[in-house]
Amino acid sequence: MILVDSSVWINYFRGKATRQTDKLDTLLDQEIIAVGDLILAEVLQGFASDREFNAARRALAAFEQVTIGGEDVAVAAAIHFRRLRSQGITARKTIDTLIATRCIGSGMQLLHDDRDFDTFEQHLGLSVVAC
């Protein structure tokens, strides 16, 4: 199962061709694609019109739905944040820390276009989809 980050979905819905959106196009027929609850919120909040919001909501509902948070993930995310900080690295966004931690803990790969995840890949073993 591959969790797709909002950084990819936003470009995908905008019709912006990137390595990651091209990879998503390929994966749609080959892999189980997952949408996290926090990712869903990030993507949907960007739509200005009700029509686009509802169309995106229906499209994303067709994929596997994953809960990102919960107590176990929250505690593990705090541990990851503290571990990185002890190495002089500050994770910039709590949501990204939660997403990375959920993927690390469950063995899901992450498809993203956000440099903030690079630290989690390099130092904590986050598995990312190669593009």
C-alpha positions as CSV (number, residue, x, y, z in Angstrom):
1,M,0.0,0.0,0.0
2,I,1.3,3.5,-0.9
3,L,0.2,6.6,1.0
4,V,0.1,9.6,-1.3
5,D,0.9,12.9,0.3
6,S,-1.1,16.1,-0.2
7,S,2.0,17.6,-2.0
8,V,1.3,15.1,-4.8
9,W,-2.5,15.2,-4.8
10,I,-2.6,19.0,-5.0
11,N,-0.4,19.0,-8.1
12,Y,-2.4,16.1,-9.5
13,F,-5.8,18.0,-9.1
14,R,-4.2,21.1,-10.6
15,G,-3.1,19.2,-13.6
16,K,0.5,20.0,-12.9
17,A,2.8,17.3,-14.4
18,T,5.7,16.4,-12.1
19,R,7.7,13.2,-11.6
20,Q,5.4,12.4,-8.7
21,T,2.1,13.0,-10.5
22,D,3.4,10.9,-13.4
23,K,4.3,8.2,-10.9
24,L,0.9,8.4,-9.3
25,D,-0.7,7.9,-12.8
26,T,1.3,4.7,-13.2
27,L,0.6,3.4,-9.7
28,L,-3.1,3.9,-10.0
29,D,-3.5,0.7,-12.0
30,Q,-0.7,-1.3,-10.2
31,E,-0.9,-0.6,-6.4
32,I,-3.3,0.0,-3.6
33,I,-3.3,3.7,-3.1
34,A,-4.2,5.2,0.3
35,V,-5.4,8.6,1.4
36,G,-4.8,9.6,5.0
37,D,-7.4,11.6,7.0
38,L,-5.0,14.5,7.6
39,I,-4.0,14.4,3.9
40,L,-7.6,14.5,2.9
41,A,-8.1,17.6,5.0
42,E,-5.1,19.3,3.5
43,V,-6.2,18.6,-0.1
44,L,-9.8,19.5,0.3
45,Q,-9.3,22.8,2.1
46,G,-7.6,24.1,-1.0
47,F,-10.6,24.0,-3.3
48,A,-12.4,27.3,-3.8
49,S,-15.6,26.0,-5.4
50,D,-18.1,23.6,-3.9
51,R,-18.2,21.7,-7.3
52,E,-14.4,21.1,-7.2
53,F,-14.4,20.3,-3.5
54,N,-17.2,17.7,-4.0
55,A,-15.6,16.2,-7.1
56,A,-12.2,15.8,-5.3
57,R,-13.9,14.4,-2.2
58,R,-15.7,11.7,-4.4
59,A,-12.4,10.9,-6.2
60,L,-10.4,10.5,-3.1
61,A,-13.1,8.4,-1.4
62,A,-12.5,5.7,-4.0
63,F,-9.1,5.0,-2.4
64,E,-8.1,3.1,0.8
65,Q,-8.7,5.4,3.7
66,V,-6.1,5.5,6.5
67,T,-6.2,7.1,9.9
68,I,-2.9,8.9,10.4
69,G,-3.2,9.8,14.1
70,G,-4.2,8.2,17.3
71,E,-2.3,7.9,20.6
72,D,0.3,5.4,19.5
73,V,1.2,7.4,16.4
74,A,1.2,10.7,18.3
75,V,3.6,9.3,20.9
76,A,5.9,7.8,18.2
77,A,5.8,11.1,16.3
78,A,7.0,12.9,19.4
79,I,9.8,10.4,19.8
80,H,10.8,10.8,16.2
81,F,10.7,14.6,16.5
82,R,12.9,14.5,19.7
83,R,15.3,12.0,18.1
84,L,15.8,14.3,15.1
85,R,16.1,17.4,17.3
86,S,18.8,15.6,19.3
87,Q,20.7,15.4,16.0
88,G,20.3,19.1,15.4
89,I,17.4,18.6,12.9
90,T,14.1,20.3,13.4
91,A,11.1,18.8,11.7
92,R,9.1,21.8,10.4
93,K,5.5,20.5,10.4
94,T,3.7,18.4,12.9
95,I,1.4,16.9,10.2
96,D,4.4,15.7,8.2
97,T,5.9,14.2,11.3
98,L,2.6,12.3,11.9
99,I,2.4,11.1,8.3
100,A,6.0,10.0,8.2
101,T,5.6,8.2,11.5
102,R,2.4,6.4,10.4
103,C,4.2,5.2,7.3
104,I,7.3,4.1,9.3
105,G,5.2,2.2,11.8
106,S,3.0,0.4,9.4
107,G,5.6,-0.2,6.6
108,M,3.7,1.9,4.0
109,Q,5.6,3.6,1.3
110,L,5.1,7.4,0.9
111,L,4.8,9.1,-2.5
112,H,5.5,12.8,-1.9
113,D,6.9,16.0,-3.4
114,D,7.9,17.7,-0.1
115,R,11.5,18.0,1.0
116,D,10.4,17.9,4.6
117,F,10.1,14.1,4.3
118,D,13.8,13.7,3.2
119,T,14.9,13.9,6.8
120,F,12.6,11.1,7.8
121,E,13.9,9.0,5.0
122,Q,17.6,9.7,5.7
123,H,17.5,9.4,9.5
124,L,14.4,7.3,10.5
125,G,14.0,4.8,7.6
126,L,10.9,6.2,5.9
127,S,10.3,4.3,2.8
128,V,9.5,6.5,-0.2
129,V,8.4,5.7,-3.7
130,A,11.2,6.4,-6.2
131,C,10.3,8.7,-9.1
